Amino acid sequence: MVFIRWFILSVVLIVTKGSVYNRLFEDLLGRYNRLIRPSEGPNDTVRIAFRLKLSDLTDVHERTQVITTNGWLIHRWFDSRLSWSPSLYGNVTSMHVPGELLWLPDIILYNNAHGSPHVSAITKADIRFDGRVTWTPPVVYNSMCKINVEWFPYDEQYCDMKFGSWTYAGSQLDLIHLMADEVVEVQTPEGIEWTVERGIDISEYQESVEFDLLSVVGKRHEKYYPCCDYPSIDITYYLNIRRKKLFYTVNLVTPCFGLATLTSFVFYLPCESHQKLQLCISVLVSLAFFFLVLLESIPPTSLCIPLIGKYLVFTMLMVTASVIMTVVVHNIHFRLPHEKVPEWVRRVFIDGIGSRLFISRTVREHRRKEKTKKRMTALNAMLILEKQFNKTLFHLEMATRERNQEMTMSTTQQLFLKLPFAQRSLSVRTKQVKTEKGPTITRQSSTDKGIFNVSRVSEKQQDEATKRLRRAERNVHYIAQTLVGRRTVDENIADWHFLSMVIDRILLIIFASIIMTGSVAILLSAPSIRDDRKPINVSPSATMP
């Protein structure tokens, strides 16, 4: 029985309260005209307490210079036509009424980029018994924001969202801050400003993955224009956002720094590999790709050069310089082998700077000596053989002269003893004659033809042997001179190679120093790198009262 009584009582209360709401709704809106401004008189001003409640910062389109935000617009005003006495309506103090049935302020976003600047979703409004109306529709705005790309990707942006009435003048609709107790009034040359440090409600703000929210200042402007005697009132919210560094550091800055580092390592690559120019061209192509990525990310502005653009231009200039210097080094490395290194170049680079750059020639000399060891052995053999040929020729000529002289004398004596008139004790006078070639030949009288023929045969044999030895000597001398020339060519080539290595090492140090210094100077010049401000945190003071 008790359960039945409670059930019947609940049904009666629900029906009674439902009838109270119906009666209240009919009494309030039966004669309500939503087209009339809720003011006591025609000259009275409707005061709208206004505030933006930010949900999230959806996106910042750098190229189109548009910022997308989600949130709610909080409107609060008094409408005397919507007040009642709670005691007459079952102590009902508030009710929800569809917004389409009420007068709503036409607050729009002045700097809207695209889409509707008006509130598109007309939600229900909360009405209290004292006539206070609170309307909080959700909004998605695409507002214009002048993007400053000077320090991109370590940039900091200042965007504003300007709200005001599209239809009513300042004398008819007064727009004020909802947080009236936090307002600071400032007199400016353009008019009066009412500033609230935490103008936007961020109690339900979801942190952006790309930007840090640093400040959300709200300012109410009251300006007078020459055309009108009433003020123009607006509330502008200034969002100070700072780009987070991790994404672009990993995906853009680090690859660019790697390419810049590769530029200096071009000079560490040996010329014999024939890959130095290919590496330089590959780095240039990669930089061109990053330039295309950069052009897709930033607006086409000529007011300033982005930070990453400066770094890419700096890297491209270094790569271009490396290409030029690589061509010079290749020209030195592959210099004609018959050209000798100038003496002053040898003293400055090979003997002076080379030893101070920790470049040793011992390994290269050892390898060169190992390669020319066999040639050097052959060269020494040719030189020894040439000396031996000269010595042999000398001894052969001397021995031939002595032998011919002795043979001539003995033969002559024997022949003379066999002659018939020799027995008659006739004296035969002989004359000693020196030939043109040096050997002494005993010349007989005309009757001694046999002796002269024997001497002539020996002389011919001597001439033939001498000619063959002379010919062999010339061949050996030619071979020796060829080997000496080849050794000189190898030494010249080794000197040019070592000189190119020294210049490569000098350029490696210079380019590495310039690239490191330039990278640090350019990338650390952004103010946000040294900015240690923390993003604003959600605090109880940021919530709606």
HUZI-V175011 format. One record per pair of residues at least 24 apart in sequence whose C-alpha atoms are under 10 Angstrom apart, sorted by the first residue. I is the first residue (numbers start at 1). J is the second residue. Records with the same first field share a line. If there is no record, write none. Layout:
I: J, J
//
This chain:
16: 90
17: 89, 90, 91, 92
19: 89, 90
20: 88, 89, 90, 91, 92
21: 89, 90, 92, 94, 95
22: 89
23: 89
24: 82, 84, 86, 88, 89, 90, 92, 95
25: 82, 95, 96, 97
27: 82, 84
28: 81, 82, 83, 84
29: 81, 82, 97, 101, 102
31: 81
32: 81, 82, 101, 102, 103
33: 81, 101, 102, 103
34: 99, 100, 101, 102, 103, 104
35: 101, 102, 103, 104
36: 102, 103, 104
37: 79, 103, 104, 105, 168, 172, 173
38: 77, 78, 79, 80, 81, 82, 102, 103, 104
39: 78, 79, 80, 81, 172, 173
40: 79, 80, 81
42: 172
43: 171, 172
44: 171, 172, 173
45: 169, 170, 171, 172, 173, 174
46: 77, 78, 79, 105, 168, 170, 171, 172, 173, 174, 175
47: 76, 77, 78, 170, 171, 172, 173, 174, 175, 176
48: 74, 75, 76, 77, 78, 105, 107, 133, 134, 173, 174, 175, 176, 177, 178
49: 74, 75, 76, 77, 78, 134, 174, 175, 176, 177, 178, 179, 180
50: 74, 75, 76, 77, 107, 134, 135, 136, 163, 164, 174, 175, 176, 177, 178, 179, 199, 235
51: 75, 76, 136, 163, 175, 176, 177, 178, 179, 199, 200, 201, 218, 235, 237, 544
52: 136, 139, 161, 163, 177, 178, 199, 200, 201, 202, 218, 235, 237
53: 136, 138, 139, 199, 200, 201, 202, 203, 204, 205, 542, 543, 544
54: 138, 139, 200, 201, 202, 203, 204, 205, 206, 216
55: 138, 139, 140, 201, 202, 203, 204, 205, 206, 207
56: 140, 202, 204, 205, 206, 207, 208
57: 205, 206, 207, 208, 209, 210, 211, 212, 213, 241
58: 140, 141, 142, 206, 207, 208, 209, 210, 211
59: 142, 208, 209, 210, 211
60: 142, 143, 144, 145, 147, 157, 210, 211
61: 142, 144, 145, 147, 297, 298, 299
62: 145, 146, 147, 148, 149, 152, 296, 297, 298, 299, 300
63: 147, 149, 295, 296, 297, 298, 299, 300, 301
64: 113, 144, 145, 146, 147, 297, 298, 299, 300
65: 113, 142, 143, 144, 145, 146, 147, 148, 159, 298, 299
66: 112, 113, 114, 141, 142, 143, 144, 145, 146, 147, 159
67: 112, 113, 141, 142, 143, 144, 145, 146, 147, 159, 160, 161
68: 113, 140, 141, 142, 143, 144, 145
69: 139, 140, 141, 142, 143
70: 138, 139, 140, 141, 142, 205
71: 136, 137, 138, 139, 140, 141, 201, 202, 204, 205
72: 119, 135, 136, 137, 138, 139, 140, 201
73: 107, 119, 135, 136, 137, 138, 139, 201
74: 134, 135, 136, 137, 138, 178, 201, 544
75: 104, 105, 107, 125, 133, 134, 135, 136, 137, 175, 178
76: 105, 125, 126, 127, 132, 133, 134, 135, 136, 176, 178
77: 104, 105, 131, 132, 133, 134, 135, 175
78: 127, 128, 130, 131, 132, 133, 134
79: 103, 127, 128, 130, 131, 132, 133
80: 129, 130, 131, 132, 133
81: 130, 131
82: 127, 128, 129, 130, 131, 132, 133
83: 127, 128, 129, 130, 131, 132, 133
84: 128, 129, 130, 131
85: 129, 130
86: 128, 129, 130
91: 129
92: 128, 129
93: 127, 128, 129, 130
94: 126, 127, 128, 129, 130, 131, 132, 133
95: 124, 125, 126, 127, 128, 129
96: 123, 124, 125, 126, 127, 128, 133, 134, 135
97: 123, 124, 125, 126, 127, 133, 135
98: 122, 123, 124, 125, 126, 135
99: 123, 124, 125, 126, 135, 137
100: 124, 125
101: 125
102: 133
104: 133, 135
105: 135, 164, 165, 166, 167, 168, 173
106: 164, 165, 166, 167, 168, 173
107: 163, 164, 165, 166, 167, 168, 175, 234
108: 162, 163, 164, 165, 166, 167
109: 141, 142, 143, 161, 162, 163, 164, 165, 166, 234, 235, 236
110: 143, 144, 161, 162, 163, 164, 165, 166, 234, 236
111: 141, 142, 143, 144, 145, 160, 161, 162, 163
112: 141, 142, 143, 144, 145, 161, 162, 163
113: 141, 142, 143, 144, 145
114: 141, 142, 143, 144
115: 140, 141, 142, 143
116: 140, 141, 142
117: 141, 142, 143, 163
118: 166
146: 299
147: 298, 299, 301
148: 298, 299, 301, 303, 304, 305, 306
149: 298, 299, 301, 303, 304, 305, 306, 307, 308, 309
150: 303, 304, 305, 306, 307, 308, 309, 310, 526
151: 304, 305, 306, 307, 308, 309, 310, 522, 523, 525, 526, 527, 528
152: 243, 248, 294, 297, 298, 305, 306, 307, 308, 309, 526
153: 242, 243, 244, 245, 246, 247, 248, 249, 252, 253, 294, 297, 298, 306, 307, 308, 309, 523, 526, 528
154: 242, 243, 244, 245, 246, 248, 249, 306, 307, 308, 523, 524, 525, 526, 527, 528, 529
155: 211, 241, 242, 243, 244, 245, 306, 307, 526, 527, 528, 529
156: 211, 212, 214, 240, 241, 242, 243, 244, 526, 527, 528
157: 211, 239, 240, 241, 242, 243
158: 215, 238, 239, 240, 241, 242
159: 216, 237, 238, 239, 240, 241
160: 216, 217, 218, 236, 237, 238, 239, 240
161: 218, 235, 236, 237, 238, 239
162: 218, 219, 220, 234, 235, 236, 237, 238
163: 220, 233, 234, 235, 236, 237
164: 220, 232, 233, 234, 235, 236
165: 232, 233, 234, 235
168: 232, 233
169: 228, 230, 231, 232, 233
170: 222, 223, 224, 229, 230, 231, 232, 233, 234
171: 229, 230, 231, 232, 233
172: 230, 231
173: 232, 233
174: 222, 231, 232, 233, 234
175: 220, 221, 222, 232, 233, 234, 235
176: 219, 220, 221, 233, 234, 235
177: 218, 219, 220, 235
178: 544, 545
179: 541, 542, 543, 544, 545
183: 218, 219, 220
184: 219
185: 219, 220
186: 219, 221
188: 221
189: 223
190: 221, 222, 223, 224, 225
191: 221, 222, 223, 224, 231
192: 219, 220, 221, 222, 223
193: 218, 219, 220, 221, 222, 223, 235
194: 218, 219, 220, 221, 222, 235
195: 219, 220, 221, 235, 236, 237
196: 220, 237
197: 238
198: 237, 536, 541, 542
199: 235, 236, 237, 238, 239, 542
200: 237, 238, 239, 542, 543, 544
201: 538, 539, 541, 542, 543, 544
202: 536, 537, 538, 539, 540, 541, 542, 543, 544
203: 537, 538, 539, 540, 541, 542, 543, 544
204: 538, 542, 543
205: 537, 538
207: 535, 537
208: 243, 244
209: 243, 244, 247
210: 241, 242, 243, 244, 245, 246, 247, 248
211: 240, 241, 242, 243, 244, 245, 535
212: 240, 241, 242, 243, 244, 533, 534, 535, 536
213: 239, 240, 241, 242, 243, 534, 535, 536, 537
214: 239, 240, 241, 242, 533, 534, 535, 536, 537
215: 239, 240, 241, 242, 535, 536
216: 240, 241, 536
241: 535
242: 528, 531, 533, 535
243: 528
244: 528
245: 528, 529
248: 308
252: 290, 293, 294, 308
253: 290, 308, 311, 312, 519, 523
255: 286, 287, 290
256: 283, 286, 287, 290, 308, 311, 312, 315, 519
257: 311, 312, 315, 515, 516, 519
258: 283
259: 283, 284, 286, 287, 312, 315, 316, 319
260: 287, 311, 312, 314, 315, 316, 318, 319, 511, 512, 515, 516, 519
261: 315, 511, 512, 515, 516, 519
262: 319, 512
263: 315, 316, 318, 319, 320, 321, 322, 323, 508, 511, 512, 515
264: 318, 319, 322, 504, 505, 507, 508, 509, 510, 511, 512, 513, 514, 515
265: 322, 504, 505, 507, 508, 509, 511, 512
266: 319, 322, 323, 326, 504, 507, 508, 511
267: 322, 325, 326, 329, 500, 501, 503, 504, 505, 506, 507, 508, 509, 511, 512
268: 501, 504, 505, 507, 508, 509
269: 501, 504
270: 330, 333, 497, 500, 501, 504
271: 326, 329, 330, 333, 334, 497, 500, 501, 504
272: 330, 333, 334, 497
274: 330
276: 322, 323, 326, 327, 330
277: 322, 323, 324, 326, 327, 330
278: 323
279: 319, 323
280: 319, 320, 321, 322, 323, 324, 326
281: 319, 320, 323
283: 315, 316, 319, 320
284: 315, 316, 317, 319, 320, 323
285: 316
287: 312, 313, 315, 316, 319
288: 312, 316
307: 522, 523, 524, 525, 526
308: 522, 523
310: 522, 523
311: 518, 519, 521, 522, 523
314: 515, 518, 519, 522
315: 515, 518, 519
318: 511, 514, 515
319: 511
321: 511
322: 507, 508, 511
325: 503, 504, 507
326: 500, 503, 504, 507
328: 500, 503
329: 496, 497, 499, 500, 501, 502, 503, 504, 507
330: 497, 500, 504
331: 496, 500
332: 496, 497, 498, 499, 500, 501, 503
333: 493, 494, 495, 496, 497, 498, 499, 500, 501
334: 493, 496, 497, 500
335: 492, 493, 496, 497, 500
336: 489, 492, 493, 496
337: 486, 488, 489, 490, 491, 492, 493, 494, 495, 496
338: 485, 486, 488, 489, 490, 491, 492, 493
339: 489, 492, 493, 496
340: 488, 489, 491, 492, 493, 495, 496
341: 492, 493, 495, 496, 499
345: 499
346: 495, 496, 499
349: 498, 499, 500, 501, 502, 503, 506
350: 495, 496, 498, 499, 500, 501, 502, 503
351: 499
353: 502, 503, 505, 506
354: 498, 499, 501, 502, 503, 505, 506
355: 502
357: 502, 505, 506, 509
358: 502, 505
359: 498, 501, 502, 505
360: 498
361: 494, 495, 498
364: 494, 497, 498
365: 491, 494
368: 490, 491, 494
372: 486, 487, 490
375: 483, 484, 486, 487
376: 483, 484, 487
378: 479, 480, 483
379: 476, 479, 480, 481, 482, 483, 484, 487
380: 480, 483
381: 476, 480
382: 475, 476, 477, 478, 479, 480, 481, 483
383: 476, 477, 479, 480, 481
384: 476, 480
385: 472, 473, 476, 477, 480
386: 472, 473, 474, 475, 476, 477, 479, 480
387: 473, 476, 477
388: 473
389: 469, 470, 472, 473, 476
390: 469, 470, 473
392: 469
393: 465, 466, 469, 470, 473
394: 466
396: 462, 465, 466
397: 437, 438, 439, 462, 463, 465, 466
398: 438, 439
400: 439, 458, 459, 461, 462
401: 437, 438, 439, 440, 441, 459, 462
402: 439, 440
403: 439, 458
404: 439, 440, 441, 442, 454, 455, 458, 459
405: 439, 440, 441, 442, 455
406: 440, 441, 442
407: 441, 442, 454, 455, 458
408: 440, 441, 442, 443, 451, 452, 454, 455
409: 441, 442, 443, 451
411: 450, 451, 454, 455
412: 442, 443, 444, 448, 450, 451, 452
415: 448, 450, 451
416: 448
437: 463
//
